[in-house]
Amino acid sequence: MSKMHTEAMDRLSRKKKRKKKEAVGVWSEVLYRLSRNRAAIFGLIVMFILVLFALFPQAFASEGYDNQDYTRIFVSPCLEHPFGTDNVGRDIFSRVVYGARISLAVGLMAMLGSLVVGGTLGALAAVNGNVSDNIIMRICDVFMSIPSTLLAISICAALGNGMTNLIIAITISLIPSFSRTVRASILTVKDQEYIEAARAIGASKIRLVFRHMIPNAMGPIIVRATLDVAGSITAAAALSFIGLGVTPPTPEWGCMLNQAKQYITSFDKWYIVAFPGIMIMLTVFALNLFGDGLRDAFDPRSKN
């Protein structure tokens, strides 16, 4: 028995070393392929700028996001106010810059919440199988039968307005699809030889999942997480636009659109609506470009 255990340990050690070398090679190739994708690099640059806005808004904004000056109401875009001013004299550029912090925070927190909860449920379903798999997936099917936006609206209406409730609502709406993604990713590596070798020497399910399965199934999960950030930002903006998300005077982009919707048909005040909408569009566009680039980089069928 001791000899068999030693042989299993040696076999696992060799396979882990080989797998580690292969993983390093795979990740190097992924990074190389990603660096050759100009659209993905453009998306990454845009996201880097937005992250700088979120982390250091004071360095880019000329004043606070809620500084009101009734002597400069409805100032058109100019050198002093690049995005103009709104109906109470607030600088729109400053509000857009500070809004990046709110919108990106909501998107990232919602994605991380769905990753933790949905990833755990998906991993449990994939590893345990049978009864656990059926129960978890049928519950996910029930939630997925409800449109995610409608589900988020219902949760926000029940919990009330606020950034925390907005994150909770979007997180819950993302959990079912994330669970399925993680489950499918783990099922692709569940029966690999190195998993069987680790199981043969008595590795626990928790160790199998977090040490062996998830690290080797990260490709689709990373891509899904990137795209879910974009979806979360869109959902947050939509909920704030209809008055169920972040409330004024917090400069969230959807909330800014809600406050400016009365000027949509006003040609001389176009900038009040245009710039928050452009920021939402640009952010989601950049994240989708980067997510598509990651998907192409991880997909072996796209090799030349």
Disulfide bonds with the S-S distance in Angstrom:
none
